[in-house]
Each structure stands twice: as C-alpha cells, then as structure tokens.
C-alpha cells in the first residue's frame, strides 16, 4: 500500500515539475523576443514558476525522506522481533555475494 502511495506521489510530483519547467522555458524563450515591460513580466512569471518547481522538489524530497524513515523503522522492528530470521537472511545474501565474487576470479 505504501509503495503504491509513494509511486503515485512521485509520478504526480515529477509530472508537475516537468510541466513547470516547460512553462518556465517557454516564458524565458518568449522573453528573448520581447522588450521592455513585457519582457520583464515574462521573466518575472518564469522566475515564479521556477520557485514553485523548487518548492515542489523540496516537498518531494521531504516525502522520500519520510518514506525512507518509515521503511527503516519497520525494518528495525522486524529485526528486533525476528533476530534469527534477519541473521539467516544476512548470511544468505552474504553467501550469494561470496559465490558471485568467487566466480569472477
């Protein structure tokens, strides 16, 4: 459930960010053909769009950090409740990595 929530949030933020950047690029391109007050207005709108994009990225970063903390907490609880399973899983992963590295030589 949390993974789907994260994926949909990530996709929405990515789409919003891409649209904001495209809009800002169009405004800046438009500003190059304009002069005087109209150019200043277009640049101002472009800067506002970039600021919004920056805020969206900051929100996305916070969301990723919170998701990582939740995953870490869940892992910690699982390991504390099931230490032997965690040790077995770590040994299994280590064994697979050891076999793969041993074959490279």
N, CA, C and O atoms as a Tinker XYZ file with bonds, in Angstrom:
   420  protein
     1  N      0.821000   -1.195000    0.000000    73     2
     2  CA     0.000000    0.000000    0.000000    64     1     3
     3  C      0.862000    1.256000    0.000000    63     2     4     5
     4  O      0.629000    2.179000   -0.779000    81     3
     5  N      1.865000    1.282000    0.883000    73     3     6
     6  CA     2.737000    2.456000    0.978000    64     5     7
     7  C      3.538000    2.640000   -0.305000    63     6     8     9
     8  O      3.799000    3.768000   -0.724000    81     7
     9  N      3.930000    1.519000   -0.935000    73     7    10
    10  CA     4.713000    1.608000   -2.164000    64     9    11
    11  C      3.884000    2.250000   -3.274000    63    10    12    13
    12  O      4.387000    3.106000   -4.001000    81    11
    13  N      2.619000    1.846000   -3.411000    73    11    14
    14  CA     1.750000    2.440000   -4.425000    64    13    15
    15  C      1.514000    3.913000   -4.152000    63    14    16    17
    16  O      1.480000    4.723000   -5.078000    81    15
    17  N      1.348000    4.264000   -2.874000    73    15    18
    18  CA     1.156000    5.665000   -2.498000    64    17    19
    19  C      2.391000    6.469000   -2.876000    63    18    20    21
    20  O      2.275000    7.576000   -3.403000    81    19
    21  N      3.575000    5.918000   -2.610000    73    19    22
    22  CA     4.823000    6.602000   -2.940000    64    21    23
    23  C      4.957000    6.761000   -4.453000    63    22    24    25
    24  O      5.308000    7.838000   -4.935000    81    23
    25  N      4.678000    5.694000   -5.202000    73    23    26
    26  CA     4.809000    5.753000   -6.664000    64    25    27
    27  C      3.873000    6.788000   -7.267000    63    26    28    29
    28  O      4.278000    7.552000   -8.144000    81    27
    29  N      2.615000    6.822000   -6.805000    73    27    30
    30  CA     1.679000    7.793000   -7.367000    64    29    31
    31  C      2.078000    9.214000   -6.989000    63    30    32    33
    32  O      1.951000   10.124000   -7.807000    81    31
    33  N      2.559000    9.420000   -5.765000    73    31    34
    34  CA     3.021000   10.745000   -5.351000    64    33    35
    35  C      4.233000   11.157000   -6.166000    63    34    36    37
    36  O      4.328000   12.297000   -6.620000    81    35
    37  N      5.157000   10.226000   -6.351000    73    35    38
    38  CA     6.369000   10.511000   -7.120000    64    37    39
    39  C      6.011000   10.886000   -8.552000    63    38    40    41
    40  O      6.546000   11.852000   -9.097000    81    39
    41  N      5.109000   10.124000   -9.163000    73    39    42
    42  CA     4.717000   10.404000  -10.544000    64    41    43
    43  C      4.025000   11.757000  -10.655000    63    42    44    45
    44  O      4.262000   12.498000  -11.609000    81    43
    45  N      3.174000   12.084000   -9.690000    73    43    46
    46  CA     2.472000   13.365000   -9.727000    64    45    47
    47  C      3.452000   14.525000   -9.585000    63    46    48    49
    48  O      3.352000   15.517000  -10.306000    81    47
    49  N      4.392000   14.401000   -8.661000    73    47    50
    50  CA     5.377000   15.467000   -8.456000    64    49    51
    51  C      6.268000   15.600000   -9.682000    63    50    52    53
    52  O      6.578000   16.713000  -10.107000    81    51
    53  N      6.679000   14.483000  -10.246000    73    51    54
    54  CA     7.523000   14.511000  -11.436000    64    53    55
    55  C      6.796000   15.179000  -12.599000    63    54    56    57
    56  O      7.379000   15.998000  -13.309000    81    55
    57  N      5.537000   14.833000  -12.791000    73    55    58
    58  CA     4.762000   15.425000  -13.881000    64    57    59
    59  C      4.585000   16.927000  -13.648000    63    58    60    61
    60  O      4.758000   17.721000  -14.572000    81    59
    61  N      4.239000   17.319000  -12.414000    73    59    62
    62  CA     4.084000   18.745000  -12.099000    64    61    63
    63  C      5.382000   19.499000  -12.337000    63    62    64    65
    64  O      5.380000   20.589000  -12.910000    81    63
    65  N      6.481000   18.919000  -11.897000    73    63    66
    66  CA     7.768000   19.577000  -12.051000    64    65    67
    67  C      8.121000   19.741000  -13.526000    63    66    68    69
    68  O      8.560000   20.812000  -13.947000    81    67
    69  N      7.932000   18.689000  -14.305000    73    67    70
    70  CA     8.243000   18.762000  -15.736000    64    69    71
    71  C      7.395000   19.824000  -16.437000    63    70    72    73
    72  O      7.897000   20.558000  -17.289000    81    71
    73  N      6.115000   19.907000  -16.079000    73    71    74
    74  CA     5.241000   20.919000  -16.677000    64    73    75
    75  C      5.685000   22.326000  -16.284000    63    74    76    77
    76  O      5.693000   23.235000  -17.114000    81    75
    77  N      6.054000   22.499000  -15.020000    73    75    78
    78  CA     6.511000   23.814000  -14.569000    64    77    79
    79  C      7.787000   24.234000  -15.286000    63    78    80    81
    80  O      7.930000   25.392000  -15.678000    81    79
    81  N      8.697000   23.315000  -15.455000    73    79    82
    82  CA     9.949000   23.633000  -16.136000    64    81    83
    83  C      9.682000   23.983000  -17.602000    63    82    84    85
    84  O     10.266000   24.930000  -18.129000    81    83
    85  N      8.803000   23.224000  -18.258000    73    83    86
    86  CA     8.474000   23.530000  -19.654000    64    85    87
    87  C      7.838000   24.913000  -19.777000    63    86    88    89
    88  O      8.170000   25.679000  -20.682000    81    87
    89  N      6.921000   25.224000  -18.859000    73    87    90
    90  CA     6.286000   26.544000  -18.882000    64    89    91
    91  C      7.314000   27.649000  -18.673000    63    90    92    93
    92  O      7.279000   28.677000  -19.349000    81    91
    93  N      8.222000   27.430000  -17.738000    73    91    94
    94  CA     9.256000   28.439000  -17.476000    64    93    95
    95  C     10.164000   28.605000  -18.691000    63    94    96    97
    96  O     10.538000   29.726000  -19.036000    81    95
    97  N     10.520000   27.502000  -19.338000    73    95    98
    98  CA    11.355000   27.589000  -20.530000    64    97    99
    99  C     10.654000   28.363000  -21.638000    63    98   100   101
   100  O     11.275000   29.180000  -22.318000    81    99
   101  N      9.358000   28.107000  -21.818000    73    99   102
   102  CA     8.604000   28.832000  -22.851000    64   101   103
   103  C      8.566000   30.327000  -22.534000    63   102   104   105
   104  O      8.713000   31.163000  -23.426000    81   103
   105  N      8.369000   30.652000  -21.261000    73   103   106
   106  CA     8.341000   32.066000  -20.882000    64   105   107
   107  C      9.685000   32.733000  -21.122000    63   106   108   109
   108  O      9.739000   33.860000  -21.613000    81   107
   109  N     10.765000   32.051000  -20.781000    73   107   110
   110  CA    12.085000   32.639000  -20.997000    64   109   111
   111  C     12.391000   32.793000  -22.489000    63   110   112   113
   112  O     12.999000   33.780000  -22.902000    81   111
   113  N     11.968000   31.813000  -23.295000    73   111   114
   114  CA    12.154000   31.934000  -24.740000    64   113   115
   115  C     11.335000   33.098000  -25.285000    63   114   116   117
   116  O     11.799000   33.855000  -26.138000    81   115
   117  N     10.106000   33.231000  -24.780000    73   115   118
   118  CA     9.250000   34.346000  -25.184000    64   117   119
   119  C      9.876000   35.676000  -24.778000    63   118   120   121
   120  O      9.796000   36.658000  -25.515000    81   119
   121  N     10.492000   35.702000  -23.617000    73   119   122
   122  CA    11.091000   36.940000  -23.115000    64   121   123
   123  C     12.240000   37.406000  -23.993000    63   122   124   125
   124  O     12.528000   38.601000  -24.054000    81   123
   125  N     12.902000   36.474000  -24.676000    73   123   126
   126  CA    14.021000   36.879000  -25.536000    64   125   127
   127  C     13.544000   37.670000  -26.749000    63   126   128   129
   128  O     14.297000   38.468000  -27.307000    81   127
   129  N     12.286000   37.448000  -27.160000    73   127   130
   130  CA    11.761000   38.183000  -28.310000    64   129   131
   131  C     11.054000   39.470000  -27.899000    63   130   132   133
   132  O     10.785000   40.336000  -28.731000    81   131
   133  N     10.761000   39.583000  -26.621000    73   131   134
   134  CA    10.055000   40.765000  -26.128000    64   133   135
   135  C     11.051000   41.817000  -25.655000    63   134   136   137
   136  O     12.228000   41.535000  -25.430000    81   135
   137  N     10.553000   43.011000  -25.516000    73   135   138
   138  CA    11.402000   44.084000  -24.997000    64   137   139
   139  C     10.635000   44.855000  -23.934000    63   138   140   141
   140  O      9.407000   44.809000  -23.866000    81   139
   141  N     11.383000   45.553000  -23.121000    73   139   142
   142  CA    10.791000   46.455000  -22.146000    64   141   143
   143  C      9.978000   45.759000  -21.080000    63   142   144   145
   144  O     10.387000   44.737000  -20.531000    81   143
   145  N      8.820000   46.326000  -20.795000    73   143   146
   146  CA     7.965000   45.857000  -19.693000    64   145   147
   147  C      7.443000   44.445000  -19.923000    63   146   148   149
   148  O      7.349000   43.665000  -18.975000    81   147
   149  N      7.098000   44.099000  -21.169000    73   147   150
   150  CA     6.593000   42.756000  -21.457000    64   149   151
   151  C      7.666000   41.701000  -21.191000    63   150   152   153
   152  O      7.361000   40.620000  -20.686000    81   151
   153  N      8.892000   42.002000  -21.521000    73   151   154
   154  CA     9.987000   41.065000  -21.254000    64   153   155
   155  C     10.168000   40.895000  -19.752000    63   154   156   157
   156  O     10.365000   39.779000  -19.270000    81   155
   157  N     10.102000   41.986000  -19.021000    73   155   158
   158  CA    10.250000   41.909000  -17.564000    64   157   159
   159  C      9.132000   41.093000  -16.936000    63   158   160   161
   160  O      9.375000   40.334000  -15.998000    81   159
   161  N      7.908000   41.236000  -17.438000    73   159   162
   162  CA     6.777000   40.457000  -16.924000    64   161   163
   163  C      6.967000   38.963000  -17.206000    63   162   164   165
   164  O      6.717000   38.122000  -16.342000    81   163
   165  N      7.406000   38.651000  -18.410000    73   163   166
   166  CA     7.622000   37.245000  -18.772000    64   165   167
   167  C      8.720000   36.634000  -17.912000    63   166   168   169
   168  O      8.594000   35.496000  -17.459000    81   167
   169  N      9.781000   37.373000  -17.687000    73   167   170
   170  CA    10.873000   36.873000  -16.842000    64   169   171
   171  C     10.382000   36.685000  -15.415000    63   170   172   173
   172  O     10.725000   35.697000  -14.766000    81   171
   173  N      9.581000   37.624000  -14.922000    73   171   174
   174  CA     9.043000   37.524000  -13.558000    64   173   175
   175  C      8.171000   36.284000  -13.421000    63   174   176   177
   176  O      8.277000   35.558000  -12.433000    81   175
   177  N      7.297000   36.032000  -14.419000    73   175   178
   178  CA     6.453000   34.832000  -14.380000    64   177   179
   179  C      7.304000   33.565000  -14.428000    63   178   180   181
   180  O      7.016000   32.591000  -13.732000    81   179
   181  N      8.345000   33.581000  -15.246000    73   179   182
   182  CA     9.245000   32.432000  -15.322000    64   181   183
   183  C      9.932000   32.168000  -13.998000    63   182   184   185
   184  O     10.065000   31.016000  -13.584000    81   183
   185  N     10.365000   33.215000  -13.335000    73   183   186
   186  CA    11.015000   33.058000  -12.035000    64   185   187
   187  C     10.034000   32.517000  -10.994000    63   186   188   189
   188  O     10.406000   31.703000  -10.148000    81   187
   189  N      8.778000   32.972000  -11.060000    73   187   190
   190  CA     7.765000   32.468000  -10.140000    64   189   191
   191  C      7.520000   30.975000  -10.369000    63   190   192   193
   192  O      7.379000   30.208000   -9.417000    81   191
   193  N      7.472000   30.571000  -11.649000    73   191   194
   194  CA     7.287000   29.157000  -11.964000    64   193   195
   195  C      8.456000   28.321000  -11.461000    63   194   196   197
   196  O      8.259000   27.223000  -10.941000    81   195
   197  N      9.665000   28.834000  -11.612000    73   195   198
   198  CA    10.831000   28.100000  -11.117000    64   197   199
   199  C     10.815000   27.996000   -9.594000    63   198   200   201
   200  O     11.245000   26.989000   -9.033000    81   199
   201  N     10.322000   29.030000   -8.932000    73   199   202
   202  CA    10.209000   28.983000   -7.469000    64   201   203
   203  C      9.202000   27.924000   -7.039000    63   202   204   205
   204  O      9.428000   27.196000   -6.073000    81   203
   205  N      8.089000   27.843000   -7.764000    73   203   206
   206  CA     7.091000   26.816000   -7.464000    64   205   207
   207  C      7.693000   25.423000   -7.685000    63   206   208   209
   208  O      7.479000   24.512000   -6.885000    81   207
   209  N      8.441000   25.272000   -8.767000    73   207   210
   210  CA     9.087000   23.987000   -9.052000    64   209   211
   211  C     10.065000   23.627000   -7.946000    63   210   212   213
   212  O     10.147000   22.467000   -7.542000    81   211
   213  N     10.797000   24.602000   -7.461000    73   211   214
   214  CA    11.741000   24.359000   -6.375000    64   213   215
   215  C     11.015000   23.897000   -5.118000    63   214   216   217
   216  O     11.479000   22.989000   -4.429000    81   215
   217  N      9.885000   24.516000   -4.820000    73   215   218
   218  CA     9.096000   24.115000   -3.646000    64   217   219
   219  C      8.570000   22.690000   -3.815000    63   218   220   221
   220  O      8.569000   21.906000   -2.866000    81   219
   221  N      8.122000   22.360000   -5.031000    73   219   222
   222  CA     7.626000   21.000000   -5.290000    64   221   223
   223  C      8.737000   19.974000   -5.086000    63   222   224   225
   224  O      8.506000   18.908000   -4.516000    81   223
   225  N      9.942000   20.296000   -5.553000    73   223   226
   226  CA    11.061000   19.375000   -5.359000    64   225   227
   227  C     11.379000   19.210000   -3.876000    63   226   228   229
   228  O     11.683000   18.109000   -3.419000    81   227
   229  N     11.307000   20.303000   -3.133000    73   227   230
   230  CA    11.567000   20.233000   -1.693000    64   229   231
   231  C     10.523000   19.341000   -1.012000    63   230   232   233
   232  O     10.862000   18.542000   -0.139000    81   231
   233  N      9.255000   19.478000   -1.413000    73   231   234
   234  CA     8.199000   18.625000   -0.866000    64   233   235
   235  C      8.448000   17.157000   -1.211000    63   234   236   237
   236  O      8.263000   16.274000   -0.374000    81   235
   237  N      8.868000   16.909000   -2.448000    73   235   238
   238  CA     9.152000   15.537000   -2.865000    64   237   239
   239  C     10.315000   14.964000   -2.070000    63   238   240   241
   240  O     10.285000   13.801000   -1.668000    81   239
   241  N     11.340000   15.781000   -1.841000    73   239   242
   242  CA    12.487000   15.340000   -1.054000    64   241   243
   243  C     12.047000   14.972000    0.356000    63   242   244   245
   244  O     12.464000   13.942000    0.886000    81   243
   245  N     11.213000   15.796000    0.965000    73   243   246
   246  CA    10.719000   15.502000    2.308000    64   245   247
   247  C      9.896000   14.223000    2.327000    63   246   248   249
   248  O      9.978000   13.441000    3.274000    81   247
   249  N      9.102000   14.010000    1.283000    73   247   250
   250  CA     8.297000   12.801000    1.191000    64   249   251
   251  C      9.180000   11.556000    1.106000    63   250   252   253
   252  O      8.905000   10.547000    1.757000    81   251
   253  N     10.238000   11.631000    0.304000    73   251   254
   254  CA    11.164000   10.499000    0.166000    64   253   255
   255  C     11.874000   10.229000    1.486000    63   254   256   257
   256  O     12.041000    9.077000    1.886000    81   255
   257  N     12.290000   11.291000    2.157000    73   255   258
   258  CA    12.968000   11.130000    3.451000    64   257   259
   259  C     12.036000   10.471000    4.454000    63   258   260   261
   260  O     12.446000    9.565000    5.179000    81   259
   261  N     10.779000   10.920000    4.503000    73   259   262
   262  CA     9.818000   10.328000    5.433000    64   261   263
   263  C      9.548000    8.868000    5.107000    63   262   264   265
   264  O      9.435000    8.041000    6.013000    81   263
   265  N      9.443000    8.541000    3.823000    73   263   266
   266  CA     9.227000    7.142000    3.422000    64   265   267
   267  C     10.416000    6.276000    3.808000    63   266   268   269
   268  O     10.245000    5.144000    4.259000    81   267
   269  N     11.622000    6.807000    3.630000    73   267   270
   270  CA    12.823000    6.050000    3.997000    64   269   271
   271  C     12.880000    5.828000    5.502000    63   270   272   273
   272  O     13.274000    4.754000    5.958000    81   271
   273  N     12.489000    6.834000    6.273000    73   271   274
   274  CA    12.471000    6.682000    7.732000    64   273   275
   275  C     11.454000    5.625000    8.154000    63   274   276   277
   276  O     11.727000    4.815000    9.040000    81   275
   277  N     10.278000    5.634000    7.519000    73   275   278
   278  CA     9.264000    4.626000    7.827000    64   277   279
   279  C      9.779000    3.226000    7.504000    63   278   280   281
   280  O      9.591000    2.297000    8.290000    81   279
   281  N     10.424000    3.075000    6.359000    73   279   282
   282  CA    10.965000    1.768000    5.977000    64   281   283
   283  C     12.038000    1.326000    6.958000    63   282   284   285
   284  O     12.102000    0.155000    7.332000    81   283
   285  N     12.876000    2.262000    7.372000    73   283   286
   286  CA    13.923000    1.948000    8.340000    64   285   287
   287  C     13.325000    1.512000    9.668000    63   286   288   289
   288  O     13.782000    0.544000   10.276000    81   287
   289  N     12.304000    2.227000   10.114000    73   287   290
   290  CA    11.649000    1.869000   11.375000    64   289   291
   291  C     11.008000    0.490000   11.299000    63   290   292   293
   292  O     11.113000   -0.299000   12.238000    81   291
   293  N     10.341000    0.197000   10.176000    73   291   294
   294  CA     9.717000   -1.122000   10.003000    64   293   295
   295  C     10.764000   -2.229000    9.999000    63   294   296   297
   296  O     10.562000   -3.294000   10.583000    81   295
   297  N     11.886000   -1.962000    9.333000    73   295   298
   298  CA    12.963000   -2.948000    9.295000    64   297   299
   299  C     13.530000   -3.190000   10.678000    63   298   300   301
   300  O     13.792000   -4.331000   11.058000    81   299
   301  N     13.721000   -2.115000   11.433000    73   299   302
   302  CA    14.255000   -2.228000   12.788000    64   301   303
   303  C     13.319000   -3.053000   13.678000    63   302   304   305
   304  O     13.772000   -3.905000   14.442000    81   303
   305  N     12.024000   -2.796000   13.573000    73   303   306
   306  CA    11.050000   -3.550000   14.368000    64   305   307
   307  C     11.087000   -5.022000   13.970000    63   306   308   309
   308  O     11.075000   -5.900000   14.833000    81   307
   309  N     11.132000   -5.297000   12.663000    73   307   310
   310  CA    11.155000   -6.688000   12.198000    64   309   311
   311  C     12.394000   -7.417000   12.708000    63   310   312   313
   312  O     12.305000   -8.552000   13.176000    81   311
   313  N     13.547000   -6.762000   12.616000    73   311   314
   314  CA    14.789000   -7.402000   13.050000    64   313   315
   315  C     14.755000   -7.659000   14.554000    63   314   316   317
   316  O     15.228000   -8.700000   15.010000    81   315
   317  N     14.205000   -6.729000   15.329000    73   315   318
   318  CA    14.123000   -6.923000   16.777000    64   317   319
   319  C     13.163000   -8.055000   17.137000    63   318   320   321
   320  O     13.397000   -8.786000   18.099000    81   319
   321  N     12.085000   -8.200000   16.369000    73   319   322
   322  CA    11.110000   -9.254000   16.645000    64   321   323
   323  C     11.542000  -10.607000   16.076000    63   322   324   325
   324  O     11.123000  -11.647000   16.584000    81   323
   325  N     12.369000  -10.609000   15.036000    73   323   326
   326  CA    12.788000  -11.844000   14.365000    64   325   327
   327  C     14.300000  -11.839000   14.132000    63   326   328   329
   328  O     14.740000  -11.806000   12.982000    81   327
   329  N     15.105000  -11.871000   15.202000    73   327   330
   330  CA    16.554000  -11.744000   15.001000    64   329   331
   331  C     17.158000  -12.906000   14.212000    63   330   332   333
   332  O     18.061000  -12.698000   13.402000    81   331
   333  N     16.670000  -14.120000   14.440000    73   331   334
   334  CA    17.265000  -15.258000   13.746000    64   333   335
   335  C     16.927000  -15.252000   12.259000    63   334   336   337
   336  O     17.747000  -15.651000   11.433000    81   335
   337  N     15.761000  -14.814000   11.928000    73   335   338
   338  CA    15.417000  -14.704000   10.501000    64   337   339
   339  C     16.289000  -13.650000    9.825000    63   338   340   341
   340  O     16.747000  -13.833000    8.697000    81   339
   341  N     16.509000  -12.548000   10.533000    73   339   342
   342  CA    17.355000  -11.485000    9.966000    64   341   343
   343  C     18.785000  -11.971000    9.786000    63   342   344   345
   344  O     19.423000  -11.679000    8.775000    81   343
   345  N     19.286000  -12.712000   10.766000    73   343   346
   346  CA    20.645000  -13.255000   10.654000    64   345   347
   347  C     20.716000  -14.250000    9.494000    63   346   348   349
   348  O     21.679000  -14.243000    8.727000    81   347
   349  N     19.703000  -15.099000    9.367000    73   347   350
   350  CA    19.663000  -16.060000    8.269000    64   349   351
   351  C     19.635000  -15.376000    6.919000    63   350   352   353
   352  O     20.326000  -15.792000    5.989000    81   351
   353  N     18.835000  -14.322000    6.809000    73   351   354
   354  CA    18.762000  -13.581000    5.549000    64   353   355
   355  C     20.105000  -12.927000    5.234000    63   354   356   357
   356  O     20.544000  -12.941000    4.085000    81   355
   357  N     20.758000  -12.357000    6.241000    73   355   358
   358  CA    22.058000  -11.715000    6.022000    64   357   359
   359  C     23.101000  -12.742000    5.600000    63   358   360   361
   360  O     23.915000  -12.476000    4.716000    81   359
   361  N     23.080000  -13.911000    6.227000    73   359   362
   362  CA    24.021000  -14.968000    5.860000    64   361   363
   363  C     23.757000  -15.420000    4.424000    63   362   364   365
   364  O     24.697000  -15.631000    3.657000    81   363
   365  N     22.489000  -15.568000    4.058000    73   363   366
   366  CA    22.135000  -15.977000    2.698000    64   365   367
   367  C     22.602000  -14.971000    1.658000    63   366   368   369
   368  O     23.158000  -15.352000    0.627000    81   367
   369  N     22.382000  -13.704000    1.919000    73   367   370
   370  CA    22.816000  -12.660000    0.989000    64   369   371
   371  C     24.341000  -12.651000    0.899000    63   370   372   373
   372  O     24.903000  -12.538000   -0.190000    81   371
   373  N     25.005000  -12.772000    2.045000    73   371   374
   374  CA    26.468000  -12.808000    2.046000    64   373   375
   375  C     27.007000  -14.000000    1.266000    63   374   376   377
   376  O     27.996000  -13.879000    0.543000    81   375
   377  N     26.360000  -15.146000    1.412000    73   375   378
   378  CA    26.778000  -16.352000    0.689000    64   377   379
   379  C     26.632000  -16.160000   -0.823000    63   378   380   381
   380  O     27.535000  -16.506000   -1.585000    81   379
   381  N     25.515000  -15.617000   -1.249000    73   379   382
   382  CA    25.294000  -15.381000   -2.678000    64   381   383
   383  C     26.336000  -14.408000   -3.221000    63   382   384   385
   384  O     26.908000  -14.639000   -4.287000    81   383
   385  N     26.582000  -13.329000   -2.496000    73   383   386
   386  CA    27.594000  -12.351000   -2.939000    64   385   387
   387  C     28.978000  -13.002000   -2.983000    63   386   388   389
   388  O     29.747000  -12.762000   -3.914000    81   387
   389  N     29.292000  -13.817000   -1.990000    73   387   390
   390  CA    30.583000  -14.509000   -1.966000    64   389   391
   391  C     30.741000  -15.448000   -3.148000    63   390   392   393
   392  O     31.808000  -15.493000   -3.761000    81   391
   393  N     29.717000  -16.186000   -3.474000    73   391   394
   394  CA    29.773000  -17.107000   -4.618000    64   393   395
   395  C     29.939000  -16.326000   -5.917000    63   394   396   397
   396  O     30.747000  -16.700000   -6.768000    81   395
   397  N     29.178000  -15.242000   -6.072000    73   395   398
   398  CA    29.292000  -14.436000   -7.288000    64   397   399
   399  C     30.677000  -13.801000   -7.428000    63   398   400   401
   400  O     31.246000  -13.781000   -8.520000    81   399
   401  N     31.209000  -13.289000   -6.335000    73   399   402
   402  CA    32.548000  -12.709000   -6.384000    64   401   403
   403  C     33.618000  -13.765000   -6.615000    63   402   404   405
   404  O     34.619000  -13.503000   -7.282000    81   403
   405  N     33.411000  -14.957000   -6.068000    73   403   406
   406  CA    34.371000  -16.047000   -6.258000    64   405   407
   407  C     34.426000  -16.500000   -7.713000    63   406   408   409
   408  O     35.484000  -16.927000   -8.176000    81   407
   409  N     33.346000  -16.421000   -8.428000    73   407   410
   410  CA    33.297000  -16.832000   -9.834000    64   409   411
   411  C     33.973000  -15.818000  -10.751000    63   410   412   413
   412  O     34.402000  -16.158000  -11.854000    81   411
   413  N     34.064000  -14.589000  -10.296000    73   411   414
   414  CA    34.674000  -13.541000  -11.141000    64   413   415
   415  C     36.162000  -13.766000  -11.327000    63   414   416   417
   416  O     36.721000  -13.340000  -12.337000    81   415
   417  N     36.797000  -14.399000  -10.414000    73   415   418
   418  CA    38.251000  -14.566000  -10.463000    64   417   419
   419  C     38.625000  -15.643000  -11.356000    63   418   420
   420  O     39.812000  -15.925000  -11.520000    81   419
